[in-house]
Amino acid sequence: MSVIIDIVQGLGSIVISLINIYIWVIIISALLSFVNPDPYNPIVQFLNRVTQPAYNLVRRFINTNMGGIDLAPLVIVIGLQVITVIISAILGSLY
């Protein structure tokens, strides 16, 4: 049984790491939106392809435009942090 718990905790750690990477991608994308970068840059295109589906999902349910500032990245980051805390609590309770 201990081996299964170790495998689940390892997979949970990988999921938490992937969530943290995606949070950084969202932060970088949000910061780049203030600079108005070249839309043909491959890095900018990659960031838009990765973040726009999540932004559109949040915008469908919540009005995130407050005074010309889009708060969708903030909503997503907070949601992902909540998910990270929940996963960490579940993994911590396995022992």
N, CA, C and O atoms as a GROMACS GRO file, in nm:
protein
  380
    1MET      N    1   0.082  -0.119   0.000
    1MET     CA    2   0.000   0.000   0.000
    1MET      C    3   0.086   0.125   0.000
    1MET      O    4   0.046   0.228  -0.055
    2SER      N    5   0.202   0.118   0.060
    2SER     CA    6   0.291   0.233   0.067
    2SER      C    7   0.342   0.272  -0.072
    2SER      O    8   0.366   0.390  -0.098
    3VAL      N    9   0.360   0.175  -0.159
    3VAL     CA   10   0.408   0.202  -0.294
    3VAL      C   11   0.304   0.283  -0.371
    3VAL      O   12   0.339   0.374  -0.446
    4ILE      N   13   0.177   0.249  -0.355
    4ILE     CA   14   0.070   0.321  -0.424
    4ILE      C   15   0.062   0.465  -0.375
    4ILE      O   16   0.043   0.557  -0.455
    5ILE      N   17   0.078   0.483  -0.244
    5ILE     CA   18   0.076   0.619  -0.188
    5ILE      C   19   0.192   0.700  -0.243
    5ILE      O   20   0.176   0.817  -0.276
    6ASP      N   21   0.310   0.639  -0.253
    6ASP     CA   22   0.426   0.708  -0.308
    6ASP      C   23   0.404   0.746  -0.454
    6ASP      O   24   0.442   0.855  -0.497
    7ILE      N   25   0.343   0.657  -0.531
    7ILE     CA   26   0.315   0.686  -0.672
    7ILE      C   27   0.215   0.801  -0.684
    7ILE      O   28   0.233   0.891  -0.766
    8VAL      N   29   0.110   0.798  -0.603
    8VAL     CA   30   0.008   0.904  -0.606
    8VAL      C   31   0.070   1.037  -0.566
    8VAL      O   32   0.040   1.140  -0.627
    9GLN      N   33   0.156   1.036  -0.464
    9GLN     CA   34   0.220   1.160  -0.422
    9GLN      C   35   0.316   1.211  -0.529
    9GLN      O   36   0.328   1.332  -0.548
   10GLY      N   37   0.385   1.122  -0.597
   10GLY     CA   38   0.474   1.164  -0.705
   10GLY      C   39   0.397   1.226  -0.820
   10GLY      O   40   0.437   1.329  -0.874
   11LEU      N   41   0.286   1.162  -0.857
   11LEU     CA   42   0.203   1.218  -0.963
   11LEU      C   43   0.141   1.351  -0.922
   11LEU      O   44   0.130   1.443  -1.003
   12GLY      N   45   0.102   1.362  -0.795
   12GLY     CA   46   0.049   1.488  -0.744
   12GLY      C   47   0.153   1.598  -0.748
   12GLY      O   48   0.121   1.713  -0.780
   13SER      N   49   0.277   1.565  -0.717
   13SER     CA   50   0.385   1.664  -0.724
   13SER      C   51   0.408   1.710  -0.867
   13SER      O   52   0.436   1.827  -0.890
   14ILE      N   53   0.396   1.618  -0.962
   14ILE     CA   54   0.411   1.656  -1.103
   14ILE      C   55   0.298   1.749  -1.145
   14ILE      O   56   0.321   1.847  -1.215
   15VAL      N   57   0.176   1.719  -1.103
   15VAL     CA   58   0.062   1.804  -1.136
   15VAL      C   59   0.079   1.943  -1.075
   15VAL      O   60   0.053   2.043  -1.142
   16ILE      N   61   0.123   1.951  -0.952
   16ILE     CA   62   0.147   2.080  -0.887
   16ILE      C   63   0.255   2.158  -0.962
   16ILE      O   64   0.243   2.279  -0.980
   17SER      N   65   0.361   2.090  -1.004
   17SER     CA   66   0.467   2.157  -1.081
   17SER      C   67   0.415   2.210  -1.214
   17SER      O   68   0.449   2.321  -1.254
   18LEU      N   69   0.332   2.131  -1.282
   18LEU     CA   70   0.275   2.178  -1.409
   18LEU      C   71   0.181   2.297  -1.388
   18LEU      O   72   0.178   2.389  -1.470
   19ILE      N   73   0.106   2.296  -1.280
   19ILE     CA   74   0.020   2.411  -1.249
   19ILE      C   75   0.104   2.535  -1.224
   19ILE      O   76   0.071   2.644  -1.270
   20ASN      N   77   0.214   2.520  -1.150
   20ASN     CA   78   0.302   2.633  -1.123
   20ASN      C   79   0.365   2.687  -1.251
   20ASN      O   80   0.378   2.809  -1.267
   21ILE      N   81   0.403   2.600  -1.342
   21ILE     CA   82   0.458   2.645  -1.470
   21ILE      C   83   0.352   2.723  -1.547
   21ILE      O   84   0.382   2.827  -1.605
   22TYR      N   85   0.228   2.674  -1.549
   22TYR     CA   86   0.121   2.742  -1.620
   22TYR      C   87   0.090   2.877  -1.557
   22TYR      O   88   0.057   2.972  -1.627
   23ILE      N   89   0.101   2.887  -1.425
   23ILE     CA   90   0.083   3.016  -1.358
   23ILE      C   91   0.187   3.115  -1.408
   23ILE      O   92   0.154   3.230  -1.435
   24TRP      N   93   0.312   3.071  -1.420
   24TRP     CA   94   0.416   3.161  -1.470
   24TRP      C   95   0.394   3.200  -1.615
   24TRP      O   96   0.422   3.313  -1.654
   25VAL      N   97   0.342   3.107  -1.695
   25VAL     CA   98   0.310   3.140  -1.834
   25VAL      C   99   0.202   3.247  -1.839
   25VAL      O  100   0.210   3.339  -1.920
   26ILE      N  101   0.102   3.237  -1.754
   26ILE     CA  102  -0.004   3.337  -1.749
   26ILE      C  103   0.051   3.472  -1.703
   26ILE      O  104   0.014   3.575  -1.759
   27ILE      N  105   0.137   3.472  -1.605
   27ILE     CA  106   0.196   3.597  -1.556
   27ILE      C  107   0.278   3.663  -1.666
   27ILE      O  108   0.268   3.784  -1.687
   28ILE      N  109   0.360   3.586  -1.736
   28ILE     CA  110   0.442   3.641  -1.844
   28ILE      C  111   0.354   3.694  -1.956
   28ILE      O  112   0.380   3.802  -2.009
   29SER      N  113   0.249   3.622  -1.991
   29SER     CA  114   0.157   3.666  -2.095
   29SER      C  115   0.087   3.796  -2.055
   29SER      O  116   0.071   3.886  -2.138
   30ALA      N  117   0.046   3.805  -1.929
   30ALA     CA  118  -0.022   3.926  -1.882
   30ALA      C  119   0.074   4.046  -1.883
   30ALA      O  120   0.034   4.156  -1.920
   31LEU      N  121   0.197   4.024  -1.843
   31LEU     CA  122   0.294   4.134  -1.844
   31LEU      C  123   0.327   4.177  -1.987
   31LEU      O  124   0.345   4.296  -2.013
   32LEU      N  125   0.335   4.082  -2.079
   32LEU     CA  126   0.361   4.117  -2.218
   32LEU      C  127   0.246   4.194  -2.281
   32LEU      O  128   0.268   4.272  -2.373
   33SER      N  129   0.125   4.174  -2.232
   33SER     CA  130   0.012   4.246  -2.290
   33SER      C  131   0.020   4.396  -2.262
   33SER      O  132  -0.039   4.475  -2.336
   34PHE      N  133   0.093   4.437  -2.159
   34PHE     CA  134   0.111   4.579  -2.131
   34PHE      C  135   0.208   4.644  -2.230
   34PHE      O  136   0.201   4.765  -2.252
   35VAL      N  137   0.298   4.566  -2.288
   35VAL     CA  138   0.402   4.619  -2.376
   35VAL      C  139   0.357   4.621  -2.522
   35VAL      O  140   0.416   4.692  -2.604
   36ASN      N  141   0.254   4.543  -2.556
   36ASN     CA  142   0.205   4.529  -2.692
   36ASN      C  143   0.315   4.477  -2.785
   36ASN      O  144   0.360   4.550  -2.873
   37PRO      N  145   0.357   4.352  -2.766
   37PRO     CA  146   0.467   4.296  -2.845
   37PRO      C  147   0.424   4.264  -2.988
   37PRO      O  148   0.306   4.271  -3.022
   38ASP      N  149   0.520   4.228  -3.070
   38ASP     CA  150   0.496   4.191  -3.208
   38ASP      C  151   0.412   4.064  -3.211
   38ASP      O  152   0.454   3.961  -3.158
   39PRO      N  153   0.293   4.066  -3.273
   39PRO     CA  154   0.207   3.947  -3.272
   39PRO      C  155   0.261   3.832  -3.357
   39PRO      O  156   0.211   3.720  -3.347
   40TYR      N  157   0.362   3.858  -3.441
   40TYR     CA  158   0.418   3.753  -3.525
   40TYR      C  159   0.539   3.684  -3.461
   40TYR      O  160   0.595   3.591  -3.519
   41ASN      N  161   0.577   3.729  -3.343
   41ASN     CA  162   0.686   3.666  -3.270
   41ASN      C  163   0.640   3.526  -3.225
   41ASN      O  164   0.532   3.512  -3.169
   42PRO      N  165   0.722   3.423  -3.250
   42PRO     CA  166   0.680   3.286  -3.215
   42PRO      C  167   0.652   3.267  -3.066
   42PRO      O  168   0.563   3.190  -3.030
   43ILE      N  169   0.726   3.335  -2.981
   43ILE     CA  170   0.704   3.321  -2.837
   43ILE      C  171   0.570   3.383  -2.799
   43ILE      O  172   0.496   3.326  -2.718
   44VAL      N  173   0.539   3.498  -2.855
   44VAL     CA  174   0.411   3.564  -2.827
   44VAL      C  175   0.296   3.478  -2.880
   44VAL      O  176   0.193   3.466  -2.814
   45GLN      N  177   0.313   3.420  -2.997
   45GLN     CA  178   0.209   3.334  -3.052
   45GLN      C  179   0.187   3.211  -2.964
   45GLN      O  180   0.074   3.170  -2.942
   46PHE      N  181   0.296   3.152  -2.915
   46PHE     CA  182   0.284   3.037  -2.826
   46PHE      C  183   0.211   3.077  -2.698
   46PHE      O  184   0.121   3.005  -2.653
   47LEU      N  185   0.248   3.189  -2.638
   47LEU     CA  186   0.183   3.233  -2.514
   47LEU      C  187   0.034   3.257  -2.538
   47LEU      O  188  -0.048   3.223  -2.453
   48ASN      N  189   0.000   3.316  -2.651
   48ASN     CA  190  -0.141   3.341  -2.680
   48ASN      C  191  -0.218   3.211  -2.702
   48ASN      O  192  -0.331   3.196  -2.656
   49ARG      N  193  -0.157   3.116  -2.772
   49ARG     CA  194  -0.223   2.988  -2.795
   49ARG      C  195  -0.246   2.911  -2.665
   49ARG      O  196  -0.344   2.839  -2.652
   50VAL      N  197  -0.156   2.927  -2.571
   50VAL     CA  198  -0.165   2.852  -2.445
   50VAL      C  199  -0.262   2.920  -2.347
   50VAL      O  200  -0.331   2.852  -2.272
   51THR      N  201  -0.266   3.053  -2.348
   51THR     CA  202  -0.345   3.123  -2.246
   51THR      C  203  -0.484   3.164  -2.292
   51THR      O  204  -0.575   3.173  -2.209
   52GLN      N  205  -0.505   3.190  -2.420
   52GLN     CA  206  -0.634   3.242  -2.465
   52GLN      C  207  -0.751   3.147  -2.437
   52GLN      O  208  -0.858   3.196  -2.401
   53PRO      N  209  -0.738   3.015  -2.452
   53PRO     CA  210  -0.852   2.929  -2.416
   53PRO      C  211  -0.896   2.944  -2.270
   53PRO      O  212  -1.015   2.945  -2.241
   54ALA      N  213  -0.800   2.955  -2.180
   54ALA     CA  214  -0.835   2.973  -2.038
   54ALA      C  215  -0.898   3.110  -2.016
   54ALA      O  216  -0.995   3.122  -1.941
   55TYR      N  217  -0.844   3.214  -2.080
   55TYR     CA  218  -0.902   3.348  -2.068
   55TYR      C  219  -1.046   3.348  -2.119
   55TYR      O  220  -1.135   3.404  -2.055
   56ASN      N  221  -1.069   3.286  -2.235
   56ASN     CA  222  -1.203   3.284  -2.292
   56ASN      C  223  -1.301   3.208  -2.204
   56ASN      O  224  -1.418   3.247  -2.193
   57LEU      N  225  -1.256   3.101  -2.140
   57LEU     CA  226  -1.342   3.026  -2.050
   57LEU      C  227  -1.384   3.113  -1.931
   57LEU      O  228  -1.501   3.113  -1.894
   58VAL      N  229  -1.290   3.186  -1.873
   58VAL     CA  230  -1.322   3.272  -1.760
   58VAL      C  231  -1.411   3.387  -1.804
   58VAL      O  232  -1.507   3.422  -1.735
   59ARG      N  233  -1.382   3.446  -1.919
   59ARG     CA  234  -1.462   3.559  -1.970
   59ARG      C  235  -1.605   3.519  -2.003
   59ARG      O  236  -1.695   3.602  -2.000
   60ARG      N  237  -1.626   3.392  -2.035
   60ARG     CA  238  -1.761   3.345  -2.066
   60ARG      C  239  -1.851   3.351  -1.942
   60ARG      O  240  -1.971   3.376  -1.955
   61PHE      N  241  -1.794   3.328  -1.824
   61PHE     CA  242  -1.874   3.322  -1.702
   61PHE      C  243  -1.865   3.448  -1.616
   61PHE      O  244  -1.958   3.477  -1.540
   62ILE      N  245  -1.755   3.521  -1.626
   62ILE     CA  246  -1.733   3.638  -1.540
   62ILE      C  247  -1.694   3.756  -1.628
   62ILE      O  248  -1.612   3.742  -1.719
   63ASN      N  249  -1.752   3.873  -1.600
   63ASN     CA  250  -1.710   3.994  -1.668
   63ASN      C  251  -1.579   4.040  -1.604
   63ASN      O  252  -1.578   4.088  -1.491
   64THR      N  253  -1.469   4.024  -1.676
   64THR     CA  254  -1.338   4.053  -1.618
   64THR      C  255  -1.279   4.184  -1.663
   64THR      O  256  -1.166   4.217  -1.626
   65ASN      N  257  -1.352   4.262  -1.742
   65ASN     CA  258  -1.301   4.391  -1.790
   65ASN      C  259  -1.341   4.499  -1.691
   65ASN      O  260  -1.458   4.537  -1.683
   66MET      N  261  -1.244   4.549  -1.616
   66MET     CA  262  -1.269   4.652  -1.516
   66MET      C  263  -1.190   4.778  -1.552
   66MET      O  264  -1.069   4.785  -1.526
   67GLY      N  265  -1.255   4.873  -1.610
   67GLY     CA  266  -1.188   4.999  -1.643
   67GLY      C  267  -1.080   4.983  -1.747
   67GLY      O  268  -0.978   5.052  -1.740
   68GLY      N  269  -1.098   4.895  -1.843
   68GLY     CA  270  -0.999   4.876  -1.948
   68GLY      C  271  -0.890   4.776  -1.913
   68GLY      O  272  -0.804   4.747  -1.996
   69ILE      N  273  -0.893   4.723  -1.793
   69ILE     CA  274  -0.793   4.624  -1.751
   69ILE      C  275  -0.863   4.488  -1.743
   69ILE      O  276  -0.967   4.475  -1.679
   70ASP      N  277  -0.805   4.389  -1.808
   70ASP     CA  278  -0.861   4.255  -1.808
   70ASP      C  279  -0.810   4.179  -1.686
   70ASP      O  280  -0.690   4.161  -1.668
   71LEU      N  281  -0.902   4.136  -1.603
   71LEU     CA  282  -0.865   4.066  -1.481
   71LEU      C  283  -0.873   3.914  -1.494
   71LEU      O  284  -0.862   3.842  -1.394
   72ALA      N  285  -0.891   3.864  -1.615
   72ALA     CA  286  -0.898   3.718  -1.637
   72ALA      C  287  -0.770   3.647  -1.590
   72ALA      O  288  -0.780   3.542  -1.527
   73PRO      N  289  -0.650   3.701  -1.618
   73PRO     CA  290  -0.530   3.633  -1.568
   73PRO      C  291  -0.528   3.623  -1.415
   73PRO      O  292  -0.485   3.522  -1.359
   74LEU      N  293  -0.573   3.728  -1.348
   74LEU     CA  294  -0.576   3.726  -1.202
   74LEU      C  295  -0.672   3.621  -1.149
   74LEU      O  296  -0.640   3.549  -1.054
   75VAL      N  297  -0.789   3.610  -1.211
   75VAL     CA  298  -0.888   3.511  -1.170
   75VAL      C  299  -0.833   3.370  -1.190
   75VAL      O  300  -0.851   3.282  -1.105
   76ILE      N  301  -0.765   3.348  -1.303
   76ILE     CA  302  -0.710   3.216  -1.331
   76ILE      C  303  -0.598   3.181  -1.234
   76ILE      O  304  -0.592   3.068  -1.184
   77VAL      N  305  -0.510   3.276  -1.205
   77VAL     CA  306  -0.400   3.250  -1.113
   77VAL      C  307  -0.453   3.218  -0.973
   77VAL      O  308  -0.405   3.126  -0.908
   78ILE      N  309  -0.552   3.293  -0.928
   78ILE     CA  310  -0.610   3.266  -0.796
   78ILE      C  311  -0.675   3.128  -0.794
   78ILE      O  312  -0.659   3.052  -0.698
   79GLY      N  313  -0.749   3.095  -0.899
   79GLY     CA  314  -0.812   2.963  -0.907
   79GLY      C  315  -0.710   2.850  -0.907
   79GLY      O  316  -0.729   2.749  -0.839
   80LEU      N  317  -0.602   2.868  -0.982
   80LEU     CA  318  -0.498   2.764  -0.986
   80LEU      C  319  -0.427   2.752  -0.851
   80LEU      O  320  -0.387   2.642  -0.812
   81GLN      N  321  -0.410   2.862  -0.782
   81GLN     CA  322  -0.348   2.856  -0.648
   81GLN      C  323  -0.439   2.780  -0.551
   81GLN      O  324  -0.390   2.703  -0.468
   82VAL      N  325  -0.569   2.802  -0.561
   82VAL     CA  326  -0.663   2.728  -0.476
   82VAL      C  327  -0.654   2.578  -0.506
   82VAL      O  328  -0.653   2.496  -0.414
   83ILE      N  329  -0.649   2.544  -0.634
   83ILE     CA  330  -0.637   2.403  -0.672
   83ILE      C  331  -0.507   2.343  -0.619
   83ILE      O  332  -0.506   2.229  -0.573
   84THR      N  333  -0.398   2.420  -0.625
   84THR     CA  334  -0.270   2.373  -0.573
   84THR      C  335  -0.277   2.346  -0.423
   84THR      O  336  -0.224   2.245  -0.376
   85VAL      N  337  -0.341   2.435  -0.350
   85VAL     CA  338  -0.354   2.416  -0.205
   85VAL      C  339  -0.438   2.292  -0.175
   85VAL      O  340  -0.406   2.216  -0.084
   86ILE      N  341  -0.546   2.273  -0.250
   86ILE     CA  342  -0.632   2.156  -0.227
   86ILE      C  343  -0.556   2.027  -0.257
   86ILE      O  344  -0.564   1.931  -0.180
   87ILE      N  345  -0.484   2.024  -0.368
   87ILE     CA  346  -0.407   1.903  -0.402
   87ILE      C  347  -0.300   1.876  -0.297
   87ILE      O  348  -0.279   1.762  -0.258
   88SER      N  349  -0.232   1.982  -0.251
   88SER     CA  350  -0.129   1.964  -0.148
   88SER      C  351  -0.190   1.910  -0.018
   88SER      O  352  -0.131   1.824   0.048
   89ALA      N  353  -0.309   1.959   0.017
   89ALA     CA  354  -0.374   1.911   0.140
   89ALA      C  355  -0.414   1.764   0.126
   89ALA      O  356  -0.400   1.686   0.220
   90ILE      N  357  -0.463   1.727   0.009
   90ILE     CA  358  -0.502   1.588  -0.014
   90ILE      C  359  -0.379   1.497  -0.008
   90ILE      O  360  -0.382   1.390   0.054
   91LEU      N  361  -0.271   1.541  -0.075
   91LEU     CA  362  -0.150   1.458  -0.074
   91LEU      C  363  -0.089   1.449   0.066
   91LEU      O  364  -0.033   1.346   0.103
   92GLY      N  365  -0.099   1.556   0.143
   92GLY     CA  366  -0.046   1.555   0.279
   92GLY      C  367  -0.124   1.465   0.372
   92GLY      O  368  -0.069   1.414   0.470
   93SER      N  369  -0.251   1.446   0.342
   93SER     CA  370  -0.334   1.363   0.430
   93SER      C  371  -0.323   1.214   0.398
   93SER      O  372  -0.383   1.131   0.468
   94LEU      N  373  -0.248   1.178   0.295
   94LEU     CA  374  -0.235   1.037   0.260
   94LEU      C  375  -0.152   0.959   0.361
   94LEU      O  376  -0.168   0.837   0.372
   95TYR      N  377  -0.065   1.026   0.434
   95TYR     CA  378   0.016   0.953   0.531
   95TYR      C  379  -0.048   0.943   0.664
   95TYR      O  380   0.008   0.883   0.755
   0.00000   0.00000   0.00000
